[in-house]
Each structure stands twice: as structure tokens, then as C-alpha cells.
Amino acid sequence: MHVSAWRVDCGFVRPCPGGWSWLSDAHVAAALLVAVPVWLVLGAIVGDRMRAPIGWSTWLSFVLLQPLIEEFAFRGVLQGLLLRRSRGRVAGPISLANLGTTVAFVTLHLMAQPPPWALAVAVPSLVFGHLRERFGSVLPAVFVHIVYNAGFGMTAWWVQR
């Protein structure tokens, strides 16, 4: 496969439509807005059992490094491969590629977190996968993942104050 074709398959390209216009898309706005009540409910229900990152390096890892690595690996490489292999087949409103990627994403989190927390990443994973497919790029998924992690971390910090 040619390098540029590989970049396209993996979503390592600018989102379509070009520039930053994807930020004003209704799907991106909905993905961001729906997170706010989730953070509030988590803070109210889970409270001090939430763990905020401690120190700047941990915050940078949680908010920037982990979303970049996870989105490039999962929504970029894995979902790109699955999209090519599944030829766009869907299960209801969700592509088989997005479902497969979400199973892998949850499995990774099961290795590091208790099952309820790991399973809780399934819906965000489907959102990230949808954005990756909608725009043909991992950039919107990376951006929303960064916001989700920052909001989760801030909620954890807030309830522990």
C-alpha cells in the first residue's frame, strides 16, 4: 500500500471538510455537550472514589499523551484496518469497524481498571469511532478524547477538594 493511501486509511489526514470547520459540526457539539451531565453525575454518585491525576506530568499524560496514543492506535490504525476489511458494513447505526475497535478499547481498559470503569469507556469509544468515520480523520476523535479526559480529571479533582 502506498504511504499516502495508508495515511488516509488510518485517518492520519486533515478532517473533511477542511480546516477547523469540523469544530462547528453538530455531532462534535453533541459529543462535547453530553459529557457535562455525565461528569456531574459521576461526581455526585462516585464522588471521592474518583482519582484525579496528581502532578503536572500525570495530568499531561492523562489529558494529552494517552488520548493521542489511544486514538492513533485504536481509531487510526485498528479502526482503519477494520473499515477496509469490513467494507463499511454496519450493525444498526454503528459500523462493524467501530464495534470491533470498541471491544478492543474496552479490553485494554479492563487490564488497568475495575470492570465497571473499563466498561464505562464503551460509549465514549463509540463516539470517538463515529467522529473518526464521519470526518475521515482521527483529529476530531483525539480532540474530543482530550476534552473527555480533562473533564473527568477536573471532576475528580473537584470532588476531592
Backbone hydrogen bonds, N-H to C=O, Kabsch-Sander energy under -0.5 kcal/mol:
donor,donor_aa,acceptor,acceptor_aa,energy
6,W,2,H,-2.3
7,R,3,V,-2.3
8,V,4,S,-2.0
9,D,5,A,-2.8
10,C,6,W,-2.2
11,G,8,V,-1.2
12,F,7,R,-2.6
13,V,11,G,-1.1
16,C,135,F,-2.0
21,S,18,G,-1.2
23,L,20,W,-1.9
24,S,21,S,-1.5
25,D,22,W,-1.6
29,A,25,D,-2.3
30,A,26,A,-2.6
31,A,27,H,-2.1
32,L,28,V,-2.1
33,L,29,A,-2.9
34,V,30,A,-2.5
35,A,31,A,-0.5
35,A,32,L,-0.5
36,V,32,L,-0.7
36,V,33,L,-0.7
38,V,34,V,-1.0
39,W,35,A,-2.6
40,L,36,V,-2.2
41,V,37,P,-2.6
42,L,38,V,-2.8
43,G,39,W,-2.7
44,A,40,L,-2.1
45,I,41,V,-3.1
46,V,42,L,-2.4
47,G,42,L,-1.4
49,R,46,V,-1.8
50,M,47,G,-2.1
52,A,50,M,-0.6
55,G,53,P,-0.5
59,W,55,G,-2.1
60,L,56,W,-2.9
61,S,57,S,-2.1
62,F,58,T,-2.7
63,V,59,W,-3.0
64,L,60,L,-2.3
65,L,60,L,-1.9
66,Q,61,S,-3.4
68,L,64,L,-2.1
69,I,65,L,-2.7
70,E,66,Q,-2.9
71,E,67,P,-2.6
72,F,68,L,-2.4
73,A,69,I,-2.5
74,F,70,E,-3.3
75,R,70,E,-0.5
76,G,71,E,-2.2
77,V,72,F,-2.6
78,L,73,A,-2.6
79,Q,74,F,-3.1
80,G,76,G,-1.4
81,L,77,V,-2.4
82,L,78,L,-2.7
83,L,79,Q,-2.8
84,R,80,G,-2.0
85,R,81,L,-2.4
86,S,82,L,-2.9
87,R,83,L,-1.1
88,G,83,L,-0.8
89,R,86,S,-1.4
91,A,94,I,-3.5
94,I,91,A,-1.3
96,L,89,R,-2.6
99,L,95,S,-2.2
100,G,96,L,-2.8
101,T,97,A,-2.3
102,T,98,N,-2.3
103,V,99,L,-2.3
104,A,100,G,-2.0
105,F,101,T,-2.5
106,V,102,T,-2.8
107,T,103,V,-2.3
108,L,104,A,-2.2
109,H,105,F,-1.9
110,L,106,V,-2.0
111,M,107,T,-1.0
111,M,108,L,-0.8
112,A,109,H,-0.9
113,Q,109,H,-1.9
117,W,114,P,-0.6
118,A,114,P,-2.4
119,L,115,P,-2.9
120,A,116,P,-1.3
121,V,118,A,-1.3
122,A,119,L,-1.8
125,S,121,V,-2.3
126,L,122,A,-2.2
127,V,123,V,-2.1
128,F,124,P,-3.0
129,G,125,S,-2.6
130,H,126,L,-2.3
131,L,127,V,-2.4
132,R,128,F,-2.3
133,E,129,G,-2.1
134,R,130,H,-2.9
135,F,131,L,-2.0
136,G,132,R,-1.0
137,S,132,R,-0.8
138,V,11,G,-2.6
142,V,138,V,-2.8
143,F,139,L,-2.6
144,V,140,P,-2.5
145,H,141,A,-2.5
146,I,142,V,-2.5
147,V,143,F,-2.1
148,Y,144,V,-2.8
149,N,145,H,-2.7
150,A,146,I,-2.6
151,G,147,V,-2.8
152,F,148,Y,-2.6
153,G,149,N,-2.8
154,M,150,A,-2.7
155,T,151,G,-2.3
156,A,152,F,-2.4
157,W,153,G,-2.5
158,W,154,M,-2.8
159,V,155,T,-2.5
160,Q,156,A,-1.1
161,R,157,W,-0.6
161,R,158,W,-1.0
